[in-house]
Amino acid sequence: MSSVCVLASGGVESGVLLSDALERHERVQPLYIRERLRWEAPEIFHLKRFIRALKSSRLLGLEILELPMTDVYGEHWSTTARRVPDAASPDRAVYRVGRNILFLSKAACFASLRGIALIEIGVLKRNPFPDGHAGFFKRMSAVLSAGLNVPIGIQAPFRRMEKEDVILKGKKLPLELTFSCLNPKGFVHCGECNKCAERKRAFFAAGV
């Protein structure tokens, strides 16, 4: 069977990518990488709701992999909630060092032990970070394949799309169950952070 691991958070890209992967693969394994950051409890809560709403027997249960980063990040806004990037902040303000390197490495180890040769990630066109470009994914795939001694492909199917394009692609999905916020108030979006602003702009631009 054609199988794929999909790196999923709780956001729009993750949700639409899970649905899209079901159209292209026989079996889809969602993976959540838990770094012990502030927003992860509501993200996981909403992601589980979204997965249940897809109602597909070919969508496997969510696997949560532990990768604590609080010892590395220290007194960072992602752990303290102080100076959280707001709506006026540039995209580069939300960069977390090594995020995709770590996520893909953990996912590749998981996949290799289960005979899965492909990982997909919901990176978008405007991603400004060094670990979000096509060249990075190609080189990372080569390194992981060599180090694990099994083929590990990495794909970013939405890499040429804007966030509003992804919303339009998934407009028939329960996108109201998605969640993307840096400073949640309980299990609700704060409405004021960089990610909330990005989300609002994209839904408005998509007319959804």
Accessible surface in RSA format (square Angstrom, percent):
REM  Atomic radii and reference values for relative SASA: ProtOr
REM  Chains: A
REM  Algorithm: Lee & Richards
REM  Probe-radius: 1.40
REM  Slices: 20
REM RES _ NUM      All-atoms   Total-Side   Main-Chain    Non-polar    All polar
REM                ABS   REL    ABS   REL    ABS   REL    ABS   REL    ABS   REL
RES MET A   1   163.08  84.5  87.44  57.9  75.64 180.1  67.80  57.6  95.28 126.2
RES SER A   2    55.78  47.1  40.45  54.0  15.33  35.3  39.78  84.7  16.00  22.4
RES SER A   3    16.59  14.0   4.97   6.6  11.61  26.8   4.74  10.1  11.85  16.6
RES VAL A   4     0.17   0.1   0.00   0.0   0.17   0.4   0.00   0.0   0.17   0.5
RES CYS A   5     0.00   0.0   0.00   0.0   0.00   0.0   0.00   0.0   0.00   0.0
RES VAL A   6     0.00   0.0   0.00   0.0   0.00   0.0   0.00   0.0   0.00   0.0
RES LEU A   7    12.19   6.8   6.85   4.9   5.34  13.4   7.47   5.2   4.72  12.7
RES ALA A   8     7.25   6.7   0.00   0.0   7.25  16.5   1.80   2.5   5.45  14.4
RES SER A   9    30.81  26.0  28.72  38.3   2.09   4.8  14.48  30.8  16.33  22.9
RES GLY A  10     3.02   3.7   0.00   N/A   3.02   3.7   0.93   2.5   2.09   4.7
RES GLY A  11     4.96   6.1   0.00   N/A   4.96   6.1   4.41  12.1   0.55   1.2
RES VAL A  12     0.52   0.3   0.29   0.3   0.23   0.6   0.29   0.2   0.23   0.6
RES GLU A  13    26.47  15.2  26.47  20.0   0.00   0.0   9.04  17.5  17.43  14.2
RES SER A  14    10.17   8.6   9.63  12.8   0.55   1.3   0.26   0.6   9.91  13.9
RES GLY A  15     1.30   1.6   0.00   N/A   1.30   1.6   1.30   3.6   0.00   0.0
RES VAL A  16     2.81   1.8   2.77   2.5   0.04   0.1   2.77   2.4   0.04   0.1
RES LEU A  17     0.02   0.0   0.02   0.0   0.00   0.0   0.02   0.0   0.00   0.0
RES LEU A  18     0.00   0.0   0.00   0.0   0.00   0.0   0.00   0.0   0.00   0.0
RES SER A  19    20.00  16.9  18.80  25.1   1.21   2.8   1.27   2.7  18.74  26.3
RES ASP A  20    15.75  11.0  13.23  13.2   2.52   6.0   3.16   7.4  12.59  12.6
RES ALA A  21     0.00   0.0   0.00   0.0   0.00   0.0   0.00   0.0   0.00   0.0
RES LEU A  22    19.37  10.8  15.49  11.1   3.88   9.8  15.71  11.0   3.66   9.8
RES GLU A  23   141.05  81.0 101.25  76.6  39.79  94.7  42.03  81.3  99.01  80.8
RES ARG A  24    98.10  41.2  68.24  34.8  29.85  71.1  67.37  92.1  30.72  18.6
RES HIS A  25    23.62  12.9  16.90  11.7   6.71  17.2  19.87  20.5   3.75   4.4
RES GLU A  26    88.91  51.0  88.44  66.9   0.47   1.1  18.34  35.5  70.57  57.6
RES ARG A  27    81.80  34.3  81.65  41.6   0.14   0.3  12.51  17.1  69.29  42.0
RES VAL A  28     0.00   0.0   0.00   0.0   0.00   0.0   0.00   0.0   0.00   0.0
RES GLN A  29    13.22   7.4  13.03   9.5   0.19   0.4   1.16   2.5  12.06   9.1
RES PRO A  30     0.00   0.0   0.00   0.0   0.00   0.0   0.00   0.0   0.00   0.0
RES LEU A  31     0.26   0.1   0.00   0.0   0.26   0.7   0.00   0.0   0.26   0.7
RES TYR A  32     5.78   2.7   5.70   3.2   0.08   0.2   3.94   3.0   1.84   2.3
RES ILE A  33     8.21   4.7   0.60   0.5   7.60  18.3   0.60   0.4   7.60  20.6
RES ARG A  34    60.82  25.5  60.82  31.0   0.00   0.0   5.74   7.8  55.08  33.4
RES GLU A  35     2.41   1.4   2.41   1.8   0.00   0.0   0.00   0.0   2.41   2.0
RES ARG A  36   122.93  51.6 104.75  53.4  18.19  43.3  39.55  54.0  83.39  50.5
RES LEU A  37     9.77   5.4   0.15   0.1   9.62  24.2   1.02   0.7   8.75  23.5
RES ARG A  38    89.30  37.5  61.17  31.2  28.13  67.0  22.95  31.4  66.35  40.2
RES TRP A  39    14.34   5.8  14.34   6.9   0.00   0.0   2.87   1.5  11.47  18.6
RES GLU A  40     7.40   4.2   7.40   5.6   0.00   0.0   4.29   8.3   3.11   2.5
RES ALA A  41    62.82  57.8  49.30  76.1  13.52  30.8  56.17  79.1   6.65  17.6
RES PRO A  42     6.40   4.7   6.40   5.8   0.00   0.0   6.40   5.3   0.00   0.0
RES GLU A  43    18.02  10.3  18.02  13.6   0.00   0.0   0.00   0.0  18.02  14.7
RES ILE A  44    15.27   8.7  15.27  11.4   0.00   0.0  15.27  11.0   0.00   0.0
RES PHE A  45    93.78  46.9  88.59  54.9   5.19  13.5  93.05  56.4   0.73   2.1
RES HIS A  46    20.48  11.2  20.40  14.2   0.08   0.2  20.27  20.9   0.21   0.2
RES LEU A  47     2.58   1.4   1.86   1.3   0.72   1.8   2.58   1.8   0.00   0.0
RES LYS A  48    88.98  43.4  87.03  53.4   1.96   4.7  40.72  36.7  48.26  51.4
RES ARG A  49    80.92  34.0  77.50  39.5   3.42   8.1   8.32  11.4  72.60  44.0
RES PHE A  50     2.31   1.2   2.31   1.4   0.00   0.0   2.31   1.4   0.00   0.0
RES ILE A  51    20.44  11.6  17.10  12.7   3.35   8.1  17.10  12.3   3.35   9.1
RES ARG A  52   155.84  65.4 140.78  71.8  15.05  35.8  79.53 108.7  76.31  46.2
RES ALA A  53    38.48  35.4  16.04  24.7  22.45  51.1  22.17  31.2  16.32  43.2
RES LEU A  54    29.37  16.4   8.40   6.0  20.97  52.7  10.75   7.5  18.62  50.1
RES LYS A  55   184.12  89.8 144.13  88.4  39.99  95.2 100.51  90.5  83.62  89.1
RES SER A  56    33.90  28.6  15.44  20.6  18.46  42.5  15.90  33.9  17.99  25.2
RES SER A  57   115.26  97.4  74.80  99.8  40.46  93.2  58.54 124.6  56.73  79.5
RES ARG A  58    88.12  37.0  84.73  43.2   3.39   8.1  35.09  48.0  53.03  32.1
RES LEU A  59    15.83   8.8   1.39   1.0  14.44  36.3   1.39   1.0  14.44  38.9
RES LEU A  60    59.61  33.2  56.12  40.1   3.49   8.8  59.56  41.8   0.05   0.1
RES GLY A  61    55.04  67.9   0.00   N/A  55.04  67.9  39.18 107.5  15.86  35.5
RES LEU A  62    34.87  19.4   5.26   3.8  29.61  74.4   5.26   3.7  29.61  79.7
RES GLU A  63    69.70  40.0  69.25  52.4   0.45   1.1   2.02   3.9  67.69  55.3
RES ILE A  64    48.21  27.4  24.84  18.5  23.37  56.3  24.84  17.9  23.37  63.4
RES LEU A  65    24.65  13.7  22.52  16.1   2.13   5.4  24.65  17.3   0.00   0.0
RES GLU A  66    61.45  35.3  55.13  41.7   6.32  15.0  49.13  95.0  12.31  10.1
RES LEU A  67    34.87  19.4  34.69  24.8   0.18   0.5  34.87  24.5   0.00   0.0
RES PRO A  68    74.78  54.5  63.03  57.5  11.75  42.7  63.03  52.0  11.75  73.0
RES MET A  69    14.49   7.5  14.49   9.6   0.00   0.0   6.70   5.7   7.78  10.3
RES THR A  70    56.29  40.0  50.10  50.8   6.19  14.8  27.31  36.7  28.98  43.8
RES ASP A  71   125.15  87.7  85.25  84.9  39.90  94.3  51.49 121.2  73.66  73.5
RES VAL A  72   101.07  66.5  72.10  65.3  28.97  69.8  77.19  67.1  23.89  64.8
RES TYR A  73    27.56  12.9   9.58   5.5  17.98  46.8  12.59   9.5  14.97  18.4
RES GLY A  74    35.53  43.8   0.00   N/A  35.53  43.8  31.02  85.1   4.51  10.1
RES GLU A  75   132.69  76.2 108.19  81.8  24.51  58.4  61.70 119.3  71.00  58.0
RES HIS A  76    43.74  23.9  39.48  27.4   4.26  10.9  32.03  33.0  11.70  13.6
RES TRP A  77    29.11  11.7  23.82  11.5   5.29  12.4  18.97  10.1  10.14  16.5
RES SER A  78     0.05   0.0   0.00   0.0   0.05   0.1   0.05   0.1   0.00   0.0
RES THR A  79    37.20  26.5  11.89  12.1  25.31  60.3  12.94  17.4  24.26  36.7
RES THR A  80    34.47  24.5  12.36  12.5  22.11  52.7  15.98  21.5  18.49  28.0
RES ALA A  81    34.43  31.7  17.16  26.5  17.28  39.3  17.25  24.3  17.18  45.5
RES ARG A  82   125.28  52.6 119.77  61.1   5.51  13.1  59.35  81.1  65.93  40.0
RES ARG A  83   198.61  83.4 165.08  84.2  33.54  79.8  90.58 123.8 108.04  65.5
RES VAL A  84    27.09  17.8   9.48   8.6  17.61  42.4   9.48   8.2  17.61  47.8
RES PRO A  85    12.14   8.8   4.74   4.3   7.40  26.9  12.14  10.0   0.00   0.0
RES ASP A  86    76.74  53.8  74.79  74.4   1.95   4.6  25.77  60.7  50.96  50.8
RES ALA A  87    55.13  50.7  41.01  63.3  14.12  32.1  41.18  58.0  13.94  36.9
RES ALA A  88    95.74  88.0  58.41  90.1  37.33  84.9  69.31  97.6  26.43  70.0
RES SER A  89    26.29  22.2  11.05  14.7  15.24  35.1  15.92  33.9  10.38  14.5
RES PRO A  90    62.52  45.6  50.72  46.2  11.80  42.9  62.33  51.5   0.19   1.2
RES ASP A  91    57.96  40.6  52.37  52.1   5.58  13.2  14.47  34.1  43.48  43.4
RES ARG A  92   175.81  73.8 163.90  83.5  11.91  28.4  60.22  82.3 115.59  70.1
RES ALA A  93    36.61  33.7  17.25  26.6  19.36  44.0  28.40  40.0   8.20  21.7
RES VAL A  94    14.18   9.3   8.55   7.7   5.63  13.6   8.55   7.4   5.63  15.3
RES TYR A  95    71.73  33.5  60.50  34.4  11.23  29.2  46.10  34.6  25.63  31.6
RES ARG A  96    27.02  11.3  22.83  11.6   4.19  10.0   1.76   2.4  25.27  15.3
RES VAL A  97   102.60  67.5 100.29  90.8   2.31   5.6 100.29  87.1   2.31   6.3
RES GLY A  98    12.07  14.9   0.00   N/A  12.07  14.9  11.36  31.2   0.71   1.6
RES ARG A  99    77.38  32.5  77.38  39.4   0.00   0.0  19.41  26.5  57.97  35.1
RES ASN A 100     5.10   3.5   5.10   4.9   0.00   0.0   0.00   0.0   5.10   4.9
RES ILE A 101    80.23  45.7  80.23  59.8   0.00   0.0  80.23  57.8   0.00   0.0
RES LEU A 102    51.35  28.6  49.90  35.7   1.45   3.6  50.39  35.4   0.96   2.6
RES PHE A 103    16.07   8.0  16.07  10.0   0.00   0.0  16.07   9.7   0.00   0.0
RES LEU A 104     0.00   0.0   0.00   0.0   0.00   0.0   0.00   0.0   0.00   0.0
RES SER A 105    36.77  31.1  36.47  48.7   0.30   0.7  26.92  57.3   9.85  13.8
RES LYS A 106    69.60  34.0  63.99  39.3   5.62  13.4  31.35  28.2  38.25  40.7
RES ALA A 107     0.00   0.0   0.00   0.0   0.00   0.0   0.00   0.0   0.00   0.0
RES ALA A 108     0.00   0.0   0.00   0.0   0.00   0.0   0.00   0.0   0.00   0.0
RES CYS A 109    60.71  45.9  60.18  67.1   0.53   1.3  21.91  55.5  38.80  41.8
RES PHE A 110    13.13   6.6   8.76   5.4   4.37  11.4  12.37   7.5   0.76   2.2
RES ALA A 111     0.00   0.0   0.00   0.0   0.00   0.0   0.00   0.0   0.00   0.0
RES SER A 112    28.24  23.9   9.46  12.6  18.78  43.3   6.26  13.3  21.98  30.8
RES LEU A 113   149.01  83.0 115.08  82.3  33.93  85.3 118.33  83.1  30.68  82.6
RES ARG A 114   124.64  52.3  98.69  50.3  25.95  61.8  44.19  60.4  80.44  48.8
RES GLY A 115    72.02  88.8   0.00   N/A  72.02  88.8  38.82 106.5  33.19  74.3
RES ILE A 116    10.31   5.9   6.89   5.1   3.42   8.2   8.28   6.0   2.03   5.5
RES ALA A 117    50.50  46.4  42.68  65.9   7.82  17.8  43.63  61.4   6.87  18.2
RES LEU A 118    27.77  15.5  27.75  19.9   0.02   0.0  27.75  19.5   0.02   0.1
RES ILE A 119     0.00   0.0   0.00   0.0   0.00   0.0   0.00   0.0   0.00   0.0
RES GLU A 120     0.00   0.0   0.00   0.0   0.00   0.0   0.00   0.0   0.00   0.0
RES ILE A 121     9.20   5.2   9.20   6.9   0.00   0.0   9.20   6.6   0.00   0.0
RES GLY A 122    17.74  21.9   0.00   N/A  17.74  21.9   5.32  14.6  12.42  27.8
RES VAL A 123     9.89   6.5   6.15   5.6   3.73   9.0   9.89   8.6   0.00   0.0
RES LEU A 124    26.40  14.7  22.41  16.0   4.00  10.0  22.41  15.7   4.00  10.8
RES LYS A 125   125.88  61.4 103.14  63.3  22.74  54.1  52.83  47.5  73.05  77.8
RES ARG A 126   174.16  73.1 157.48  80.3  16.68  39.7  59.94  81.9 114.22  69.2
RES ASN A 127    37.50  25.9  23.68  22.9  13.82  33.3   7.79  18.7  29.72  28.7
RES PRO A 128    70.27  51.2  38.91  35.5  31.36 114.0  47.84  39.5  22.43 139.4
RES PHE A 129    32.73  16.4  32.61  20.2   0.12   0.3  32.73  19.8   0.00   0.0
RES PRO A 130    91.80  66.9  77.38  70.5  14.42  52.4  82.03  67.7   9.77  60.7
RES ASP A 131     8.96   6.3   8.57   8.5   0.38   0.9   5.01  11.8   3.94   3.9
RES GLY A 132     2.39   2.9   0.00   N/A   2.39   2.9   0.00   0.0   2.39   5.3
RES HIS A 133    91.23  49.9  89.28  62.1   1.94   5.0  63.13  65.1  28.10  32.7
RES ALA A 134    43.85  40.3  35.76  55.2   8.09  18.4  37.91  53.4   5.94  15.7
RES GLY A 135    30.98  38.2   0.00   N/A  30.98  38.2  25.11  68.9   5.86  13.1
RES PHE A 136    26.72  13.4  26.25  16.3   0.47   1.2  26.32  16.0   0.40   1.1
RES PHE A 137     9.50   4.8   9.23   5.7   0.26   0.7   9.39   5.7   0.10   0.3
RES LYS A 138   164.19  80.1 153.92  94.4  10.27  24.5 103.76  93.4  60.44  64.4
RES ARG A 139   159.95  67.2 157.09  80.1   2.86   6.8  70.53  96.4  89.42  54.2
RES MET A 140    19.33  10.0  16.54  10.9   2.80   6.7   7.42   6.3  11.92  15.8
RES SER A 141    21.87  18.5  21.87  29.2   0.00   0.0   7.42  15.8  14.44  20.2
RES ALA A 142    63.67  58.5  50.14  77.4  13.53  30.8  58.91  83.0   4.76  12.6
RES VAL A 143    98.65  64.9  93.56  84.7   5.09  12.3  97.51  84.7   1.14   3.1
RES LEU A 144    17.51   9.8  15.94  11.4   1.57   3.9  17.51  12.3   0.00   0.0
RES SER A 145    29.55  25.0  24.88  33.2   4.67  10.8  21.00  44.7   8.56  12.0
RES ALA A 146    81.53  75.0  51.08  78.8  30.45  69.3  62.67  88.3  18.86  50.0
RES GLY A 147    68.09  84.0   0.00   N/A  68.09  84.0  36.79 101.0  31.30  70.1
RES LEU A 148    55.81  31.1  36.74  26.3  19.07  47.9  40.22  28.2  15.58  41.9
RES ASN A 149   134.21  92.5 115.81 111.9  18.40  44.3  27.38  65.9 106.83 103.3
RES VAL A 150    55.96  36.8  51.27  46.4   4.68  11.3  55.52  48.2   0.44   1.2
RES PRO A 151   101.16  73.7  95.51  87.1   5.65  20.5  99.18  81.9   1.99  12.3
RES ILE A 152     2.95   1.7   0.19   0.1   2.76   6.7   0.38   0.3   2.58   7.0
RES GLY A 153    25.67  31.7   0.00   N/A  25.67  31.7  23.38  64.2   2.29   5.1
RES ILE A 154    19.23  10.9   0.00   0.0  19.23  46.3   0.00   0.0  19.23  52.2
RES GLN A 155    86.57  48.4  82.86  60.6   3.70   8.8  26.47  56.4  60.09  45.6
RES ALA A 156    16.66  15.3   1.54   2.4  15.12  34.4   1.84   2.6  14.82  39.3
RES PRO A 157    50.36  36.7  14.24  13.0  36.12 131.3  27.27  22.5  23.09 143.5
RES PHE A 158     2.40   1.2   2.40   1.5   0.00   0.0   2.40   1.5   0.00   0.0
RES ARG A 159    69.61  29.2  66.24  33.8   3.37   8.0   7.59  10.4  62.02  37.6
RES ARG A 160   187.10  78.6 168.37  85.8  18.73  44.6  64.08  87.6 123.01  74.6
RES MET A 161    42.87  22.2  42.55  28.2   0.32   0.8  31.45  26.7  11.42  15.1
RES GLU A 162    30.98  17.8  30.51  23.1   0.48   1.1  18.18  35.2  12.80  10.5
RES LYS A 163    16.49   8.0  13.77   8.4   2.72   6.5  10.27   9.2   6.22   6.6
RES GLU A 164    54.45  31.3  54.45  41.2   0.00   0.0  11.81  22.8  42.64  34.8
RES ASP A 165    54.83  38.4  51.21  51.0   3.62   8.6  12.37  29.1  42.46  42.3
RES VAL A 166     0.00   0.0   0.00   0.0   0.00   0.0   0.00   0.0   0.00   0.0
RES ILE A 167     0.00   0.0   0.00   0.0   0.00   0.0   0.00   0.0   0.00   0.0
RES LEU A 168    77.87  43.4  71.30  51.0   6.57  16.5  71.30  50.1   6.57  17.7
RES LYS A 169   106.69  52.1  69.63  42.7  37.07  88.3  35.32  31.8  71.37  76.0
RES GLY A 170     1.89   2.3   0.00   N/A   1.89   2.3   1.89   5.2   0.00   0.0
RES LYS A 171   122.52  59.8  99.97  61.3  22.55  53.7  46.98  42.3  75.54  80.5
RES LYS A 172   194.20  94.7 157.21  96.5  36.99  88.1 107.37  96.6  86.82  92.5
RES LEU A 173    38.29  21.3  29.13  20.8   9.16  23.0  29.81  20.9   8.48  22.8
RES PRO A 174    32.57  23.7  27.48  25.0   5.09  18.5  32.17  26.6   0.40   2.5
RES LEU A 175     7.32   4.1   7.01   5.0   0.31   0.8   7.06   5.0   0.26   0.7
RES GLU A 176   134.60  77.3 103.33  78.2  31.27  74.5  65.91 127.5  68.69  56.1
RES LEU A 177    24.99  13.9  24.94  17.8   0.06   0.1  24.94  17.5   0.06   0.2
RES THR A 178     3.05   2.2   1.00   1.0   2.05   4.9   1.48   2.0   1.57   2.4
RES PHE A 179     1.21   0.6   1.07   0.7   0.15   0.4   1.07   0.6   0.15   0.4
RES SER A 180    18.32  15.5  17.91  23.9   0.41   0.9   3.92   8.3  14.40  20.2
RES CYS A 181     3.40   2.6   0.00   0.0   3.40   8.0   0.05   0.1   3.36   3.6
RES LEU A 182    10.61   5.9   9.97   7.1   0.64   1.6   9.97   7.0   0.64   1.7
RES ASN A 183    30.30  20.9  30.30  29.3   0.00   0.0   0.84   2.0  29.46  28.5
RES PRO A 184    12.72   9.3   4.03   3.7   8.69  31.6   4.03   3.3   8.69  54.0
RES LYS A 185   118.59  57.9 105.59  64.8  13.00  30.9  77.17  69.5  41.42  44.1
RES GLY A 186    56.09  69.2   0.00   N/A  56.09  69.2  37.83 103.8  18.26  40.9
RES PHE A 187    99.53  49.8  92.04  57.0   7.49  19.5  92.04  55.8   7.49  21.4
RES VAL A 188    99.26  65.3  96.62  87.5   2.65   6.4  99.26  86.2   0.00   0.0
RES HIS A 189    51.39  28.1  40.54  28.2  10.85  27.8  22.20  22.9  29.19  34.0
RES CYS A 190    20.69  15.7   1.98   2.2  18.71  44.0   0.74   1.9  19.95  21.5
RES GLY A 191    25.28  31.2   0.00   N/A  25.28  31.2  15.07  41.3  10.21  22.9
RES GLU A 192   122.91  70.6 117.43  88.8   5.47  13.0  42.87  82.9  80.03  65.3
RES CYS A 193     4.22   3.2   1.00   1.1   3.22   7.6   3.97  10.1   0.25   0.3
RES ASN A 194     6.02   4.2   4.95   4.8   1.07   2.6   0.49   1.2   5.53   5.3
RES LYS A 195    56.97  27.8  56.47  34.6   0.50   1.2  21.97  19.8  35.00  37.3
RES CYS A 196     3.09   2.3   2.36   2.6   0.73   1.7   2.07   5.2   1.02   1.1
RES ALA A 197    11.51  10.6   8.92  13.8   2.59   5.9  11.38  16.0   0.12   0.3
RES GLU A 198    37.30  21.4  36.24  27.4   1.06   2.5  10.72  20.7  26.58  21.7
RES ARG A 199    29.73  12.5  29.73  15.2   0.00   0.0   7.59  10.4  22.14  13.4
RES LYS A 200   124.32  60.7 114.99  70.6   9.33  22.2  83.66  75.3  40.67  43.3
RES ARG A 201   136.13  57.2 128.88  65.7   7.25  17.3  76.73 104.9  59.40  36.0
RES ALA A 202     4.72   4.3   2.45   3.8   2.27   5.2   4.53   6.4   0.19   0.5
RES PHE A 203    38.97  19.5  38.22  23.7   0.75   1.9  38.39  23.3   0.58   1.7
RES PHE A 204   178.77  89.4 160.63  99.5  18.14  47.2 168.25 102.0  10.52  30.1
RES ALA A 205    66.31  61.0  27.72  42.8  38.59  87.8  36.48  51.4  29.83  79.0
RES ALA A 206    12.94  11.9   0.00   0.0  12.94  29.4   1.24   1.7  11.70  31.0
RES GLY A 207    69.85  86.1   0.00   N/A  69.85  86.1  36.21  99.4  33.64  75.3
RES VAL A 208    78.46  51.6  33.34  30.2  45.12 108.7  64.20  55.8  14.26  38.7
END  Absolute sums over single chains surface
CHAIN  1 A    10230.9       7993.2       2237.6       5713.7       4517.1
END  Absolute sums over all chains
TOTAL         10230.9       7993.2       2237.6       5713.7       4517.1
